[in-house]
Amino acid sequence: MKNEFHESVLVKKAIEALHIEKGSKYIDATLGNAGHTLEILNLGGMVLGIEIDPKMLEIAEGRLKTANKKDFKLVGGNFTEIDRIAKENGWYPVAGILFDLGVTNLHLKDLERGFSFGNSEAPLDMRMNPETQGVKGSDLLNVLREDQLRDLFEATMEPGAAKWISGRVMHSRMDKPIETVGDLLEISEGLKVGKPGLNEATLPFLAVRIAVNSELTNLEEVLPKAFDLIEKGGRLVVISFHSKEDVLVKNFFKEMTKVGAKQITFKPIMAEADEIGINRRARSAKMRVLEK
Ligand SMILES: C[S@@+](CC[C@H](N)C(=O)[O-])C[C@H]1O[C@@H](n2cnc3c(N)ncnc32)[C@H](O)[C@@H]1O
């Protein structure tokens, strides 16, 4: 089981925060491999799961079927359409909504999709849904102007570093178009950024992934829609993995306190050392909880 599915992060704490009640409706807006969804179902909650990536949706369907679960509906789509999806499925209002942002370990392990540096020959693709998204990571790096590239890289790094790497991209694509994971690895060589021990390519890859999948704008768009779907006393739980996301969540939650919502977490909840020991992805997870 450990390697077959995505290793879900902060499961116990997220489920506790959602206050699962038997027979109540929840939305898992980032279904992934249904790790969190399974726990909600095990406690008697009913789940509407939304997943953008058709491959992950299939894995989640298989996992829930094998576990003999009922009381759930799964929908393929972008969570920015959460309002339409919830209403079309009669899943409104709900007792809680969970966002566990980003990609799964399976995305990172898939050596053909360009999410990780494992295969330098792989196309620099990074689309979460290749069936509906037209623009790949390599396309962005080949067509954006230098100032647009700087904005793209500033999602994960300081302006100085973003300027440096944007210059490298411009230089590299004058020789030949940027096409592969290896091309971005080469461009990132010598980048001085991030915590000691962090691979120099980690932040450039993350920035390209965020841009390809509009991750920050999607999050900004969905938070108010999700809040609207929650019943009074219900909970919104968001697990994010980098600071720009966390700031969006933090500011949105603060704003919602002006309309009567209650922040359950003033500081984000993080994973304990034992979880980080088994799942490296947990080290950057930050969870915030809001009660409507
Ligand atoms: C960190 S994983 C979630 C893992 C899941 N909680 C579990 O336990 O298996 C995030 C998932 O959300 C999906 N995702 C990311 N952005 C999305 C979006 N805008 N709409 C719907 N799904 C999205 C990704 O494809 C990925 O499968």
PDBQT file of the ligand as one rigid body, heavy atoms in Angstrom, charges set to zero:
ROOT
HETATM    1  C1  LIG A 301      -1.764  16.548  -2.876  1.00  0.00    +0.000 C 
HETATM    2  S1  LIG A 301      -2.815  15.745  -3.967  1.00  0.00    +0.000 S 
HETATM    3  C2  LIG A 301      -4.175  15.254  -2.963  1.00  0.00    +0.000 C 
HETATM    4  C3  LIG A 301      -3.984  13.919  -2.338  1.00  0.00    +0.000 C 
HETATM    5  C4  LIG A 301      -5.204  13.398  -1.630  1.00  0.00    +0.000 C 
HETATM    6  N1  LIG A 301      -5.605  14.252  -0.538  1.00  0.00    +0.000 N 
HETATM    7  C5  LIG A 301      -4.958  11.993  -1.112  1.00  0.00    +0.000 C 
HETATM    8  O1  LIG A 301      -4.970  11.792   0.100  1.00  0.00    +0.000 OA
HETATM    9  O2  LIG A 301      -4.732  11.099  -1.933  1.00  0.00    +0.000 OA
HETATM   10  C6  LIG A 301      -3.567  17.030  -4.878  1.00  0.00    +0.000 C 
HETATM   11  C7  LIG A 301      -4.481  16.514  -5.978  1.00  0.00    +0.000 C 
HETATM   12  O3  LIG A 301      -5.293  17.608  -6.404  1.00  0.00    +0.000 OA
HETATM   13  C8  LIG A 301      -5.373  17.597  -7.801  1.00  0.00    +0.000 C 
HETATM   14  N2  LIG A 301      -5.584  18.992  -8.193  1.00  0.00    +0.000 N 
HETATM   15  C9  LIG A 301      -4.687  19.991  -8.223  1.00  0.00    +0.000 A 
HETATM   16  N3  LIG A 301      -5.254  21.128  -8.653  1.00  0.00    +0.000 NA
HETATM   17  C10 LIG A 301      -6.551  20.842  -8.880  1.00  0.00    +0.000 A 
HETATM   18  C11 LIG A 301      -7.640  21.612  -9.352  1.00  0.00    +0.000 A 
HETATM   19  N4  LIG A 301      -7.508  22.898  -9.673  1.00  0.00    +0.000 N 
HETATM   20  N5  LIG A 301      -8.851  21.017  -9.430  1.00  0.00    +0.000 NA
HETATM   21  C12 LIG A 301      -9.010  19.706  -9.089  1.00  0.00    +0.000 A 
HETATM   22  N6  LIG A 301      -7.984  18.908  -8.688  1.00  0.00    +0.000 NA
HETATM   23  C13 LIG A 301      -6.778  19.477  -8.576  1.00  0.00    +0.000 A 
HETATM   24  C14 LIG A 301      -4.051  17.027  -8.275  1.00  0.00    +0.000 C 
HETATM   25  O4  LIG A 301      -4.162  16.442  -9.558  1.00  0.00    +0.000 OA
HETATM   26  C15 LIG A 301      -3.758  15.990  -7.187  1.00  0.00    +0.000 C 
HETATM   27  O5  LIG A 301      -4.230  14.731  -7.541  1.00  0.00    +0.000 OA
ENDROOT
TORSDOF 0
